[in-house]
Amino acid sequence: MTISIAENVARVFERVHVAELENGRREGEVSVVGISKTFDAQAIIDAVSAGITDIGENRIQEAEMKFPNTIGGFKKHMVGHLQSNKINKALRLFDIIHSVDSLKLAKKIASSGGNGKEFLLEVNTSGEESKFGIKPAETLDMLSEITGATGMTLSGLMTVGPRSTDEGKIRSAFRKLKSLYDDASALNIEGIDMKYLSMGMTNDFEIAIEEGSNMVRIGRAIFGERSIGRIDW
C-alpha cells in the first residue's frame, strides 16, 4: 500500500505533538519544515495542502524550478550551503536562510540587501569535517561580529546532527547548540534575536525536541525515500 504525503504529514505532526507533550513544551511550539529536495512541485503542493507551512530546499536551481509551480502560502527556507555567487538569487527566492556560516558571507548578504529576510547562524556542533558551519567556541563572538559589522538581525542557530546512530553523540551535538542558543539569548545585543533553534531531521527530530529544538527539518518522513541527495533529511 502506498502511503500518501498527507498521511505522512499527519504522522509527523502526531510525533511532534507527542514529543512536545512529553517534554513540557507548548502545543505547536515546534515548527516543522518539510525538506522537499529532489521532489517535484506537486509534492510541495500536497504537503502544504496537508498542513505544512514551511518548505525547505538546499539548492538554488531546484527551488527556482519548483517554487513558481506551487500554490504558495508557505514560508521558504534555504537549508543548504549558500555560495556567495548565489546570494542575490537566494534573497529573491527564500524568506529565511539557515546557513550563514562566516562574517564574509554575512557582509555579502548585507551588501546585497537582505531586509525583511531572516537569517540563522550555522554551527558545526558534531565536529565532522564534511559539515559546514562555524565552531561552537566561535559562535558568540561571530554573532556579535556579524551584527556589529553588517546591521543584520540573526534570528537563531542551526545545526545538522552527527551521522551516527549513537544517541549520546546526537544528544551532545544538540545540547551544545541549545547551550549556545541560551547564551546568545542572554547577550542583549541589538541584532541578536534568538527566535529559532533549528535542529533535528527525520532520524533524530524527537531527540532534538527533547533537547530544546523549536524547528525541525523533515524530509523522508514526509516525502518518502530519495534516490539522490547527500544529507539524509
N, C-alpha and C positions, 0 to 999 in steps of 0.2 A: 504494500500500500504506500502510495506517495503522500508524504506529509506536506501540506501547503505552508507557504510563508506565513500566512495568517495564524495557522496553528502553532508554528514555531514562535512567533511573536508572543502569543498568549502564554506559552510555556515559559519563555524568558521572563516576561512580566511577573508571572507567578513565582518563579525562583527568586527574582529580585525582591519581590514583596516579602517572601518568607525570610530572606536574609535581613531585610530591614527590621522586621518584627523581632527576630531572634537576637538582634544586636542593638535594640533600643533606639532604632532610627525612626524618623518620621516617615509615614507612608508617602511615597512619591519623592522622597529626598534624593534618591539616586536616579540620575538621568541615564537613559540607555541610548547610545549612539550606534546605529546599525551600520556596520562596515561593509559596503557593497562592492568593494573592488572585485573585478573580473566578472561581475554580474551585470545584466543589462538594465536599461531604464525601466522596463516593465517590472523587474524585481523590486526596484525602488518604489514604484507606484504601489505595488502590492504591500510592501512593508509600511509605507505611510498610511495607506488605507486601513491597515490593521492597528494603527495607533502609534507607530514610530514617528517621533517629531524631530529627530536628529539623524542625519545621514553623514557618514564619513567616507572619504576617498583618500588614497595615498599617492595617486598620480594625477598630475595636472591634465595631461592629454586625455585620460579616461573620463575625468569629470567634465571636460569641455564637450566631449561627445554625448555624454549621457544626460547631464542636467537640463539642457534645453528640451529634452523629450520626456520630462517627467511632469507631474501635476503641480509641482511646487508645494508651498505650505510647510516646508521643513527647513530646519537650520542646517547649513552646510559646513562640515568640518574637514579641514585638511589635517590628516593624521600622519602623513609620510614625511620623509626628509624634504625640506624645502631648499632647492638650489637658488642661488642669488639671481640667476638669469630668468627665473620663473616667478619672481616676486610680483610683478605687475599683473600677470595672469591670475595668480593666486588671490590677490586682493580683489580682483573682479569677480572671481568665482565663489569664494568662501566667506563665511561670516566669522569663523573662528579658526585660528591656526594653532595647532598643538605643538609645533616643532621648532620654536625659536631656541637655538642652541649655541649662540655666540653673540658677542657685542657687535661684531662686524655685520652679521646678518640683521640684527635689530636696527642698526643705523641705516642699512639699505632699505629696510621696510619703512622706517620713519621718513626717509627722504622720498619714498615713492607715494606717501600719503596713505597711512593706514587708519585714518579717522573713521570711527564707527565700527571698527572691527575689534575682535577680542583675540588676545594672544596668551599662550601658555608657554612657560619655560620647560624645555625637555631636559630631564635629568637621567643620567645613566646610573641607576641605583644597583644594578646587577654586577657592574664591573666588567661586563662582557665586551671585548674589543670590537666585536661585529656590530655593536649598537651605537647609535648616535646619542648625543646628549652630553651635558656638562657633568663634571664630577660633583658628587654631593658636597664635598668640602668647599667647593667654589660657588655654591648656589646662592647663598645670601648676599655675598659680595656682588655676584653677577646681577642679581635683581636690582640692587642699588645702582650699579654702574649703568645698566640699561635705561632705567627710568630717569636717572640724572642726565645722561648724555643724549637721550632721544626724546624725552617727554612722553614716551609711550606709557600706556597703562598695561600692566601684566596682570591677568585675571586668574592665574592659577599655575599649577605644576602638573606635568605629565611624565609618566614613565612606562616602559614596556618591561614586564616581569621577565625573570630569567627563563631561558629554555631548559627547564628542569622539571622533573616530577617530584623533586624533594620539596615537600611543603615548608620545611624550615627555611630553605633558601628563598622561596617565594615570599613567605611572610617577612623575612628580613628585608628584602628589597622594598616591599610595600611600607613597612614600618619606617624605613629611612625617609621615604618621601613624605609620609604623614608627619613625622617629626619636623622636617624642613618646612612643610606647609604651616604647621603651628607656629614655628619660629618666625616665618615670613609674615604671618598674620599679625604677630605682635610687634613688628618693626615700626608701625605707624609712620610709614614714609609715603609721601604723595606719589601716586602712580603704581603702588603695590596694593592690589585689591583681590585678595585670595578668595575667589568665588568657587573655583573648580579644582578638585583633586581628581585628576583623570588617571585612573589605573584599574587594571582588570580587563581580561579578554575572555573568550569562550572557555578556556581551560581553567581559569583561576578567578573569575569575577566574584564568586561568592567569598573567597578568601579576601579579595580586595575590599569588599564591602565590610567584612569583619574588621579589617584594618583601617577603615575610615574613608574609603573612596566614596565620592558622590557623583562620579561619572564613569560608567563602564563602556567599553568599546567592543561590541559583539558582532562577529561575522558569521562563522559557521553555524552557530546555534540558531541563527535567524534565516540565513540564505542557503545553507547547506554546504556540502563539500565543494572545494575548489580544485580545479585541475592544475592551476598555476598559482604562484604567489610565494613571497619569501618569508613573510611573517604570518604566523598561524593565528589570525584573529579569531 
